[in-house]
């Protein structure tokens, strides 16, 4: 709310002008009818995204423990924690423009400390030493301020650490994302699956759970041969000679040159491993050409991860012009969080999961991971619920009202304070039980600003 205080010249009593912002909502008629008939509970309205908590299936849990073998558990756990911390702190490689901009600022700083006009007072040898000293100072400062990106190399041990430290987490994230895809398109029956940067195979685990009877080919690409080997070992339940339960599973270290299309294409936790923007665009362009249905992009829910996901989404929508966004955005415009350069908040979502426990390494049964993602569909839009607003931060439930921060179909961030009296029982019931990441089955009107004035002897209180 916005307040302004006007004072009269006679008594200096503050006059309060309160501007209330009311946003009309229009709940889906089918949802209203189902809620009124008690055939639908508010907690199960069609905008709710499941699951909220994910545990590894027992078979996978046992297999991950089995492949540990004789490796010391404490060292595995310690190295896994370090790997997780490093991955969460990663930045993409700096662009040449970023390097040049920082170098220009540093040169100005060094010029103030070591002015070039001093060279005129020095002989040739002293001037050369002065120039070298300046160059060393510039390079030192540049090295301190430029992110030292390097690709993570996964050998046999590093792949095992990755599987133990991140298997449960990445499985939970992909279970949440792909389950939403399955809920949004109940008629989707993928016959083929392609995963670029497949790692230990978490995408394949989830896809096989959701569509096992339909998928006849799983194609996994990861540049690490050892990562591919451990992925295949997990499919064999940790026994090298056991037969793989899935049909037609293939592994490669590079993108295939053949023009085969796939119904479901995934690139998960991989964009940080590509050495520059040009390579990211080349990979995305190749994957989009191979896509015949849906493409899923997933990264860490950090600011940088969110930027990479949205960069990829925007590139495909603008350059390829053959698809549209399914999730999480209810629009195809630039992410409103990234559009505001002053806002450092990432577009991300939480998932609760049960970590893999080796011995007594962890006493916590629940961990939470933040992730950023985008689901794109090739072809025409067929989802009538695509414009429903998405809750992008925790819902605040207060006395007789609920506050939802939403991303809208206009490509804006909008806060709506839902009450039963203003928005109706159905809208209020759905809003107060919805969580961060859910959608609201309704459309939003434009904010209506209505001034109200009243006299008060008390100063205004901002809630």
N, C-alpha and C positions, 0 to 999 in steps of 0.2 A: 504494500500500500504506500501511496505517496501523500505526504502531509504538507500543508503550508499554513503558517500562522500570520494572521492579520491583526493589528492592534488599532483600536479606536483611539482617537485623540482625547476622548473624554475620560475614560476609566481604565484604559490600558488592559482591559480584560481580553485575553487571547480568544480569537474566534477560530475554531478548528474547521478546516475544509477537508473532509475525508473523501478520497476517490476510491470507490470500490470497483474492482474488476470482476465482471461476471462472464463466464464462458458457458454458452449453451452446449449441451451434449445430446446426441441422438443415438440411443442404444439400439442395437440390432433388434428388430421386431421379434425374430425367432427366439432370441435370448430372453427378452422380456416375457414372452409367452411361457417359455419353459420354466423361468424362475417363479412366475405367478402360479403355475400349475404344480410346482414343487417336483417337477421331473428333472430339474437341474439345480444342483447346489452352487452357490456363488463361487466356492473354492474350485469348482470344476468347470468354470465357464470356458468357452472355446479359445480364449486368448491366453490361458495359462500354459506356460512352457514347462514340460517335464523332461527329465527328472530333476529334483532339487539336490538330491544326494545320491552318489554313485559308489558302488563297491565292485571291485573286480570279481568276476565269476570265480567260483572255487577252483575250477580247473586251471584257469590262468594264474590265479594266486599261487597254487601249488607248483605250477610249472616254473614260475619266476623264482621261487625258492629253490627248486630242484637244480636250476642251471647255475646257481651260486657255486655248487660243488665244494671244493676244498679252499676256496678263496676266503681269507680272513674277513669276517662279517664287519668288525669295527672299522677296518680300513675302507671297505666298500661303502659303508654308511657315511663315513667322514668325507670320502671323495665325492659321493653323491650330493652331499650338502654343498660342497664347494662348487660342483658343476651347476647345481640349481641356482646358487647365488650369482654365478658368472652369467648364466643365460638370462636371468632377470635384469641384469645390469647392462646388457648389451645395447650398442648403438649400431645402426647400419654404417657401412663405409662412408666417410665424408666425401661430398662431391668436390669437384675442382673449384667450383664457385665458392663453396664454404671455406676451402683452404685459402683461396686468394683474398677473400674478405677479411679473414682473421689475420692473414699476413700483412695486409694493408694497415690494419689497426695497430699491429705490433710494430711495424716500421715507424708509424707516427709516434708511438711511445718511446722507441729507441732514439728517434731523432731528438726528442725533448731531452733525453739523458746524454746522448752522444751526438751533438749537432754536427752536420756535415761541413759547416763552414769552418770548422776547426782544421780541416784538411789543408787549407791555404797556409796555415802557420807551420806545417810540418814538412820535413824533407821527405824524399821519396821512400826510404826504408820505413820511417816512422808512419807515413801515410798508409803504406801497405799493411803494417801491423794493426793500425787503427781500423782499416777496412775489415781485416780478418776477425778482429775482436767484435766489431759490429755484427758481422755475419754470424758468428758463433752465438751471440746474444739473441739475435732474431730467431735462429734455428732452435735454440734452447726453449725460448718462449712458445714457439710454434709447436714443438714437440709436447709441451705441457698442456696445450689447449686443444690439440687435435686428437680425436679419439683414435687410438691405435688398433684399428680393426684387423682381425685375422680370422681365417676360417678355422673352425674346430675340426681337427682330424681325429676320426674315431677308428682306433685299432681294436683288437680283440678285447683287451681289458676295458678300454673306454666305452665300448659298446655294451659291455656287461654292466658297468656303472650306470650308463644311461637307462638301461632296462630296469634296474632295481630302483633308481632314484626317480625316474619320470614315467615309468609305465602306467602306474595307477592314475597319475594326474592327467596325462594326455588321453588315456582311455576315457576318463570321466568327461573331459572337455568335448571330445568327439562324440561321445554317447549323447551328450546334451544337444550338440549341434545337429547331428544326423537324425536324432529322434524328432527334433523340431521339423526337419525337412520331411520326414515320413508322415508327421501329423498334418503338415500343411498341404501335402499332396498325397492323399491316400491311394491314388491310382498309379503312383510312381512304382514301376517294377523294373529296376535296373538289371540289364542282362550282362553288363560289363563294368568293371571297376578299375580305375587308374589312379595310382598314388605316386606323386613326385616328391621325393624326400621322405620315403616311406619309413625310414628308421627301423624300429623293431616291429613294425606292422600293426600299430594300434588302430589305424584307420581300417585295415582289413578285418581286425577283430570285430569292430562295431558293425561294419557293413555286413559281415557274414551273420551276425546276430539278427539284424533287421531284415535282410533280404536273401538269406542263404538259399532258399528254394528257387530264386530267380537268377542270381548271378552265376554265370557259367565261366567267367574268366576274371582273375585277379592279376593285375599287372603292377608290379612294384619297382620303382626306380630309386636307388640310393647310391651315391658315388662311393660309399664305403663298402667294400666287399665283406668285411667282418660284420658290419651291421646287417647286411643281407643274410649272412650265415646264421646269426643269432636269431633273426626273425624267423627263418625256416626252422631252426631248432625249437623255438617256442611252439610253432605249429605242430611239431612232432611230440609235443608234451615233454620236451626235454630229453627225449630218447632218440639218438641219431638214426636208428634203424626202424623206427616206427613210421607207419604210413601216414601221410597228411590227410586229414579228414575233408579238407576243401578240394574242390575240383579245379584243375587248370590254374595253378598258381605259378607265376613267372617272376623272375628277378633279373634286373639289369642294372648296370652302373651308370648308364647314360640314356638320355631321351632317344627312343627309337626313331629312325629316319622314315619308317613306313607310315603312310597316312591312314592309320586305323582309328576309328572313332569309338568313344566310350560314353556310356550313359551317365556315369558318375565319375568326376575328376576331382581329386583332392590335392591341395598343396598346404601342408600343415607344418608349422614350426620350421620353415625352410627359408623364408625370404631373407632372414639375417645372414644366411650362408652364401648369398650371391654377392659378388664382389663390387657391383656398381648398379646404378639405375638402369643402364642400357642392358645389362645381363638380366635384370629382373624383368624388364619389358619383353625381351626375347623369349624368356621362359614362359611368361604369361601368355604371350601371343601364340606360342606353340601349343600350350595346354588348352587354350580356348579353341584352337582349330581342331583339337582332338575331342573336344567336348560335344556330345550330342544330346545333352540333357541339362544336368546341374553341375556347377563348379563351386567348390567349397574352399575358402581361404581362411586359415586360422593362424593366429600368432599369440605370443604372450600379451597379457592385458596391460602392458606398460604404455607410457606415452609414445615411445618409439615404435612399439609393436602395433599400436593403434594407427599410427601414421602410415606404416608400411601396408597394412590391410586396406586402408582407405585410398592410398596411392594406387594399389593394384586394382581395387574396385573402380575407381574413377578412370584409370587408364583403359580398362576393358569396356566400360560404358561409353567413353568418348571416342576411342580409337577404332574399336571393332564394331560398335553400333548394331549388335545383333541380339542384345539381351536386356534384362532388367534385374533389379535387386529384389530378392525374395525376403532376405533377413540380413541384419536386424532392422534395417532402415525401411520405413514406410514410403520411401521416395527414392528417386535416382539422382538427387542433387548432391552437392558437396556436403560432407558431414558438418553440421553446424558447430560442433566443438572445434574442428580444425579450421573452419572458416574464420573464427575469432582468434587472431594471433595472440591476443592477450590472455586467452584461456588455455592454461596448461593441463586441463583435465582430459584424460584419455576417454575415448568411447570404449568401455569395457563392461564385462558382465561376470558375476561370480558363479562358481560351482563348488559345492561341498563334496568331498570324496574321502574314502577310507584309504590311507596310505598303506603300502606294503610293509608289513612288520617282520623284521628279521630278529629273532630273539627278543631282547628287551630294549631295542634301539629307540622305540618311540612308545610313549604312554598315551598319546592322543589318538582317539578313534576317528576324529574328523579334522581334516585340513580344508582350507579354502583356497582356491586358485582363481585368479582373474585372467580372463582371456578376451581377445578381440577377434571378430570373425565377420565374414560376409558370405552369403549364399547367393549366387547368380544363376539365373535360368536363361538358357539359349532359346530364343523364339518368343512367341507372344505371351502376354500376361493372361493367366486363366484363374487366378486366385482372387475371389471377390472380397477377401478380407485383407488384401495387401495394403490398404490405406489405414488400417487400425493403428492408433498411436502406440508407441513402445515406451514402457517405463524404463528410464535410463539411470535412475538412482533409487535407493531404498525408499519405499513408501512410508510416510510419516503418519501414523494413526494417532489422532488426538481425540479429545472429548467431542463427540458428535460431528467430527469432520476428519477427512483423510486428505493428505497432500501428496499429489503425484507429480513428479517431474518427467515430462514426456517429450519424445521426439515425434513430430507430426508430419503429415503427408506434404505440408508446405515446405519441409526442410528446415523447420525451426525448433528450438527448444522452448517448451511451454510448461509453466507450472499451473496446475489446476487444483483448487481447494474444493473437494467434493463434499457436499452435505445432502442429506435426504430432502430437506425442504427446497433447495435450489435446483437440484438435479434429478430428484426422484429416487425411489427406493432401489430400483434395479441398478442404476449407475453407481450409487453410493455403496451398495452391497458388493458389487464387483470390484470397485476401486479399493476398498479397505482391506480386502483379502489378497489383492494382487501384489506380486513381489517384483523386485528389480529383475528385469529381463522379460517379464510377461508383457502381453499386449492387452489393451482394453477393447472389448468388442463394441465399439461406438465410434462415431465421428464427432469432431469438435467444431464448434462455431468460432467466429472471430470474437476476441475480447471486446466487451461492451463497457466503456468507461462512463460511469454515472456519478456525477458529483453530488455529495451530500454535505450539508453544513450544520453545525450546531455549536452553541457556546459552551465553554468549559473553563473551569478555573484550574484544572489539572493539566499538566503538559501531556502531550500525546505519548502513548507507549507503543513502541514497535514490537509486534509479535514475531 
